[in-house]
Amino acid sequence: MIETVVFNDAGVTTYTEDALAEAKAATGTTWVRVYDATPEEIQTVADTFGIHPLAVEDVLNEVPPKTEEFSAYSFALVKAAELRRGEQTFEEEVLDRTVGAFFGDDWVVSMTTVGLPVIARVWDAVERGDERLLHRGADFTAYRIIDVVVDGYFELLDDIEDDIERSEEEVLESTEIETLERLNSVRRDLLAFRKIAWPTREAVGTLARGDTAHVQPETEKYFRDVYDHLVQVVDLTETYRDLARGARDIYLNTLSQSTNEVMKRLTVIAIIFLPLTFIAGLFGMNFEVMPELAWSGAYHASLFGMTAVAGILVGYFYREGYL
């Protein structure tokens, strides 16, 4: 779809898809929202605003976040991320969607392969006549688009934090395989999200430093605020990776300790039965000439001896805390 609005101090005007050139020439800031569009529709927008084909290709091919400067506009590519749950409690995946923001002196083109709720929130604010957007230029609209995308990162990290806290509680109570699978899933999610957060921070840093001609000086401070948020996001990502790694180490140590306890008990049982096996094997040998072989009380004596040896060993291991 292609949706177009032109907004200024006088209000908001909606244009049809066939009136892109008219909307671009209108007084105010023109915002064209492109999503779920056909190649022909995308090409129409690109031709109208002079967007380079390679930049459009970057959005469609979902390349890593970046910022590029062109003579007539600036191009910022970021990733909207969310945590998608699977059928099992430990199944989850970081799902990212590419958001391309092209902005010139008085126009903005946002391009996504699918409709995104985060972009829709900014669009709805424009349609409602939000004064914070109407009185500022195209660069501020681009800032708001990037800002809502970055705000979504904190929601994703909050969900991951909940998973880590739940896993930390589980590793202290049990060594179920699902706990390890959940921890491995969290670590994969953090690694995937790290590949999004790091390049996004660099891309926004270019806009925040004033290296882009189409970002007004009064708007740079807003991009710096987004950059600060991304620094915090990256720090939280590294912190959660350490927590997940620590929880996994605790799980493996707990599992190893549990295995050691099982082996200790099995060893105690083996030691108790070892002398009993020796006694039974000794007196079970098939020889005619053997001491006590013809003694009528030999059977009971051997049973008594085995019971006594077993009792002594059990008492010893109990006193040492092995049982």
N, C-alpha and C positions, 0 to 999 in steps of 0.2 A: 504494500500500500504506500501511497504518497499523500501526506497531509501537509498543508501549508498554511501558516499564519503570518501576518505582519502586525507588529505591535509597536506602539509608541505612547507618548503621553496622552494622546487622544483616545486610545483604546486598542482593541484587538479586532483585526479583520481576517476572516477566513477566505482562502482562495481554493479553487478547484485544481485538479491535477493538470488541466489543460491551460491554466493561466500562470504557469511558472515564471515565464518571462515578465508578465505584468506584475507579479508579486515581487520579483527581484528589483524591478524599477520603482516600486512603491516607496513612499517616504516612511522610514522607520526601520526596525530590525526584522528581517525575513528569516523565518525558521522553517525549513523543510525537513519533515520527519519521514525517513524511508525505512520500511521494514516489510518483510515477506513480499518483496517486490520481484517482478520479473526482470530478466536481463534487459529487455527493451525499456522498462520504466527506469531502471538504474542508469542506463545509457542516456536517457532523456535528461535526467537531473544532472549528470556529469557534463553533458554538452551545454546545458543552460548556464551552469556556474563555472565552467572551465576547469573542472576537476580532472586531474591527470589519471589516465587509465590504470597506471601502476598502483596509485593510492587506493582506487576502488578495488583493485585485485587484492590488495593487502587485507581489506576488510572481509572480502568474501573467502579468502584462503585462511583467515584466522592466524595471522602471523603474531609474534610476540609484541607486547606494548611498545610504542615508540612515539616520537614527535618529529615531524618534518616541516620544513619551511619552504613555501613556494612564493613566487612573486606576488600573486594576487590573494593568497590565503595561507593559513596554517592548518596543519593536519595533526591531530592527536588521536592515537589509537590506544584504547584501554580495554580491560576485560572485566565484565560483570561476572561475579562468581557467587555460587550458592552451593550448599551441601545437599545432595540428593540422597535420600535414604533408600535402602534396598529392602527386600522382603525379610531378611534376617536382621536381628538387632545390631549385628556387627558389620552389616553390609552398608557401605556408604561411599560416595564418590563426589569429588569436587567438580562441579559442572560449570564451565566458563563459556561466556558468550562475548564475541567481539563487538565493541562499540567504536565506531569511527565518527569523530567530530571534525568537520571541516568548517572553518570560520574565517570570513573576510572582514572588511571594514563594517559592513552593515548586514551581513547574512550569515546564517548557520545552517549546515546540512548535517543532520545526525543520521547515520546509516548502520543498521543492524540486520542480521539475517532473519531474526524472528522478533516479534514484539516483546519488549521487556518492561515489566512493571516499574522498574526504577526510572526509566526514561518517561514512562507515562505519567509519573508523579510530577515531573517538571513540566511536561506538556499541559497537564491539567491546571497547574499553577498559572501558566501563561494564559490559558483560556479563561480562568477566573479573574484575570486582571491583577495579578500580584504585582504591587508597586515596586517590589524589590527587583523585579525583572523588567518591567515596562520602562523604567527610567534609566536603564543601563544598556550598554551596547551588546554586540554579538559576542564579544569575548567573555562577558559576564555570563551569558547564556551557556556558552561552552564550559565555563567554570562550573556552573550548576549541574550540568550533565555529568561531568567528571566527578564532582563532589558526591552526588548521590550514589554513583558507582562505588566510590571508595567507602562511603558509609556502610554499604552492604558487606564490606570486608569484615567489619567489626561484628556484625551479626553472625557471619560464618565462624569467626574465631570464638565467639561465645558458645556456639554449638559444639565446637571441637573441645573447648575447655570443659564443658559438661561431660563429654565423653571421657576425657582424661580423668576427671574427678571420680566418675563412676568406675572406671577401670582401676584406679588406685585403691578404691574401697574393696573391689572384688579380689585383687591380688593378695590382700591381707587375709581374706576369708577362705578362698578356694583356689585351686589350680586347674580349673576347667579350661579346656582347649578354646572355648569361645572367648575367654578373657584374653588369651594371646592373640587370637584372630582380630579382636576389637582393637588391641594395641597396634598391631601391624597395619590395620586399616587406618587408624589415626595417623600413624607415621607416614603412610602413603599420601593421605590427604594433605598433611602439612608440607610434604615435599612438592606435591603438585601445586599447592597454593603459593609456596615460596617462589616457584618459577613464574608466577603471575605478579606477586608483590614487588619483587626486586626490580624488574624492568619498568614497571609502572612508576615506581619512585623516581627512576632516572628520567622517564618521559615527562613527568610533571615537574621535575626539577628544572628542566629546560624552559618551561613556561613560567616558572616562579622566578627565575634569575633575570628575566627581561631580555632573553636572547631572541625572543620572537617579536617581530615588528608589529604583529596584529594584536598583541596584548597591550592594552593601555597601562600606563604606570599605576593608575589607581586600582587596577584589577590585579596587579601582580601580588599584592598582599593577600588576596583571596587564594590565589594559586599557592602561595607560600603556606597558607593554612592547610591546604590539602596535602602539600608536601610534608608538613609536620605530622599530619595524620598517618601518612604512609610510612614515615620513619617509625612511628609508634607501632604500626601494623607489622613492619618487618621485625622490630624488637620482640613483639609478642609472639610472632611466628617462631623465632629462634628459641624463646623461652619455653614455649609449648613443645617444641621438638626435644628440648632437654628434659622436660617433665615426662614426655612419652618414653624417651629413652630410659630415664630413671625408673619409670613404672615397669618397663619391660625387663630391666635388670632385676628389679625386686621380684617379678614373677619367676624369672629363671632361677634366682637364688632360692625362692620359696619352693619351687619344684625340685631343685637339687637337694634342699634340706629334707623335703618329704621323701625323696628317693633314698636318701641316706638313712632316714628313720626306718624305712621298710627293710633296707639291706641290713641294718643293725639287728632288727628283730629276727630276720631270717638267719643271720649268723648265729644269734643266740640259740635258736632252735636247732641249727645244725650242730653246734658245739654240744648241746645237751644229748642229742641222739648219737653223736660220734662214739663216746665210750660204750653206750648201750649196744651199738652195732658191733663194736669190738668184742664185747663179752659174749653176745649172741653168736658171733662168728667163731669165736674161740671154742666155745662149748658145743657148737654145732658141727665141728669137723668129724668126719666119719672115720675114726681110728679105733681099733680094738683095744690097744694098750694105751690108756690115757688116764691120768690121775682123776679120781672122783668119778670115773665113768660108771662104775658099778655102785656108787653111793646112792642110797634111796632118797636122801634129802638134797641131792645136788640140784634138782630142778627148782625146788623152792628157794634154795640158797642163792642160785643165780638170779632169780626174780627179785629176791630181797636185795641182793647186791646192786642190781640195775636200778631199782627204786631208790636206794640210798644215794647212789651216785647222781641220779637225776635230781633228787631233792636237794643235795648239797649244791649242785650247779645252779638250780633255780633260786635257792636262797642267796647265793653269791651275786648273781646277776640282779636280783631284786634290790639287794643292799647297795649295789653300785649304780642303780638307777637305769639299768638297761631294759627293764620290764615296766 
